[in-house]
Amino acid sequence: MDTRFLESFVAVVEFGSMAEAGRRLNLTAAGVAQRLRVLEEDFGIALVTRVGRRVHPTEAGVAVFAKARVLLQGIRELRQVALADTESGELRLGAVSTAMTGILPRAMRGLHATHPNFNIFVAPGTSMDLYERVVDGDLDAAIIVAPPFRMPKTCDWRPIRTEPLLLIRPESLAMEDPRELLSTQPFIRYDRNHWGGRLAENYLRYLDIVPEDRFELDALEAIAVMVDSGLGVSLVPDWAPPWPEGIRLTKTIIPNPEFARHIGLVWLRASNSLRTIGAFLDEVASAGSSD
């Protein structure tokens, strides 16, 4: 049995979609579906059912899913043990969207130069999703927003970047007072389901302001473009560049550090990938010091 097919099945169950599983695994939805068909033929039983665009495990699929996750984790640990004394390594890394473009490129370039035989897999996601995947052992480490709770002692954390909260407005909007802007202008809200979005909500509560919400989005780049288009103002973290090209915004830093977003790397202290995690952290630090 090809373990890559099991990996595809696990991804489909976790994300509930052939298309999303394919995106995470760098496959087409058709390719994922083909792997599932082969797997089901091998087992001789249906593992998933489809309801509209959603995919759900059958009773047999639930049982296989639980065992498959353990098996795949064990295989990955065996691979790490085998590579422990070599110049090779594997790292399954998660990253929030702004880290994918603002932090990872230079760090990955440096890591490839110093450790060309490392095999790196990068998974996008929200901080909450990626944190849970690290705790569950699906990822070795993840660049996320610092959780709004105390992490367990089984996890380790390294700060990478502090991002103060920004009030952004169209350059053409002459009004400057933050309280007046937030009280009178349409507000484009950073999704409160994100840990970073909750910081903006906490700041509004601190000011005792209930803004006129126009949109609530989970994509910071899209929020910046909409503000540039004159659709409203917003509170966003000062994420690592690049920002969208061609936009003309006025940015006002919120000086209160209580509402800053802290980006860092989380991993399990007992991880078998500590060597590759350490090498990655060295490159992140090197890239940051060259800013």
N, C-alpha and C positions, 0 to 999 in steps of 0.2 A: 504493500500500500504506500502510495506517495504521500508523505506528510504534508506536502504543499496543498494537496486536496483537502486534507483535514483542516489546515490553516484557513482555506477559503470557506469551508463550512462554518468554522467558528466565527469568522468575520461576518458572514451573512446573518447568523443568529444574533450576534452582538449588535449589529447595526440595523437589522430588520429590512435590508434592501440589497438586492444584487448590485445595483448601480453604486451604492455607497461602499459596499465591500470591495467592488472593483476599483473604486477610486483610492481606497486605502492601500490596496495591494498592487496598484499600478497595472490593473487588468481591465479588459472590457467587461461589461455586464454579461455578455454572451460567453466570454471565457470563464467567468465564475460559474455560470449556469452549467457549462459543459463539465467542469470539474465536479460539480454536485451530482450530475447525472452519473458520472463514472463511479463516484463514491457510493451512491445509492445502489447501483448495479452490483458493486462489490459486496455491500452489506445484504443485498436482496430485500430491502425494505425502504419505504419512503422516509426521508429524514426531515423534510420541510413541506409546508403547504403554502399556497399563495392566495392571499385575499387582496384583490386590487393590486396595488404596487407594493404592499407589505408582504414580508415573508416571515412565517412563524414555524418553529420546530414542531414536529409531531411528538407523540409521547416517546417514541424510540429516539427521535432527534434530541430531546431534552437529556435523555440518559447518555447518549453518545457525546453530546456537547460537554457535559461535566467531566467525563473521562478524557476527552480529546484535549481540553485545556491543560489538564495535569500532564498528559503525555507530551504535548508540545513544549511545555515549560521544562520538563525533564530532558528532552532532547537538546534544547538550547543550553541548559546547564552542563550537559555532557560535552557539548561543543566548546563551551568556555573552558572547562577543565582541560580538554585536549589541547587548547591553544594557549594555555597559561604561560608556558615557557617559550613561546614563539613570538615573532614580530607581527603575528596576525591577531585579529580580534573582531568581535561583533558588538554592535551597539544599536539597540532599538530605542530610538529617541522620539519623544513627543515635543511639540512646540505650538504655542498659540500663534495666531496668524501674524501679528506684528513682529514676533521673534523670527518667524520664517524668513522674512525679508530684511529685518533690521539687525539681527544678532547672528543668525546662523551662517550667512554666506561667507564672511571672512573667517569665522571659526572653522567652518568645514574646509575651506581652502587650505588653512594652516594645518588642519588635521590630516588632510590628504597628502600634504607635502612631507609631513614628519612621519606619518604612519600609512604609507600607500596601500598596505595589505589589510587595513581595517575595512570591515564590511559594515556600512552604516545604513540603517533604515529609519526614515523620518516620517512620523505620523502627525498630521494636523489635528487640531481639536480645541475645545474650550478648556479652560483651566480645571474646572470641576471634573470633566470627562477624563482628561489626561492624568490628573492626580489619582483618580480611582483606578486607572489602568496600571499605574506604577505600583500602587498598594496591592493590587491583585496579581502583580507579576507579569502582566502582559507587555509592559514596557520596562526597560532598564532605568530610564530617567526621563524627565520632562522639564522643559522651560515653561513655567507657568507664573500666573499672578499669585503672590503669597496668599494662602487661604485665610479666611476670616475666622479661623479657629486654631487652637494649638494642635500641631501635628503630633502623631504618636512617636514614641521613642524609637520605633522600628525604622523611622524615616530620617534621612539627613537632608540638610538644606544649605545651599550656598547662594547668597545674594549676588545678583549680576548687575542690576540697574534699578535706580529709583527714578520714577516718572511723576513729577508734580502734576496736579490737576490743572488743566487749561480751560479758560473760557474762550471759545472761538466765535468770531462773528465775521460777516462779510466786510472786506476792506472798505466798502462804500458806506457802511453804517457808521455815522459819526458818533453816535451815543457811546459813552465810555464807562460809565459807572456800572460795575457788575450787578449790583442789586437791582438797579433800574432795568438793565438789559434782561435779566432773568425774570423780572416781574412783568415786563410789558411786551417782550418779543416772543413769537412762536418758538417753542423749544423742541429740538430734535434730540431725543433721549437715547443714551447708550443703554442697551438692553440690561434690565435689572436682574436678569437671570445669570449674568456674568458677574464675577467677583469685582471686576473693575467698574462695571455699571453701578454696583451698589455703593461705591465710594461717591459717585456723583449724586446719587439719591441721598446719601448721608449728608453731603454738603448742603443740598437744598433744604433738608430738615434743619440743619444747623442755622441757616439763614431764616428759617420759618417762611419759606417761599413755596407756593404751589404753582408751578409754571403752566403755561398754556401748551400742553403737549400736542405736537403735530404728528410726529412719527416716533417710533421706538425701533431701533435697528441694532443688530448684533455685529455689524461690520464698521469698524472705525473709519476706514478709507471712504466708505460710502457716506458716512456722516459728514466728513470734511467736504466732500464734493457737493452735498446738498446745502451745507452752510454757504459755500462759495456761490451757489446758485441763488442765494437770497431767500431760501425757504425757512430760515430761522437761525437761532444760535444754539450752542451746545456746550456741554462740559465733557471733556475727554482727557485721558492721560497723555502726557507729552511723549508719545511712543517713539522708538528709535527710527530714524529715517531709513528709507525714503518715504515721504508723504506723496500723495498724488501730484503729478506734474501739472503745472499751469494754474493751480488754484491761487487765489489772492485772498488771504485771511489775515485778520488781526488776532493775535494770540495774547491773552492776559494770563499770567501765571497766578494761580491761587497760592499764596505764600504759606498757608497753614499745612505743615508736614503731615498732620493727621489724615489728610485726604489724598496723600500721594499713593501711587500704585507702585508696589515693589515686585520686580521681576527676578526670579531666581531659578535654580535647578534643584529638583527634588529627586531622591533615589532611596532605595532601601539599603540600610546599613549592612545587611547580610547578603547583598547582591553578589553574584558571581562575576559581575562585569565591572568591578571596582577599578581595575587597571584601565579599561577603556574610558570609563567615566572620568577618571583622573586626568587622562590624556586630553579628553575633550575640555575639561575645565581649564587646563593649562592654556589651551588655544583661545578659549573665551577671554581669559584674563589678558593674554597677549594682544588680542584684537582690540579689547577695551582700552588698554594702555596706549594704543597707537592713535586713538581718536584725537 
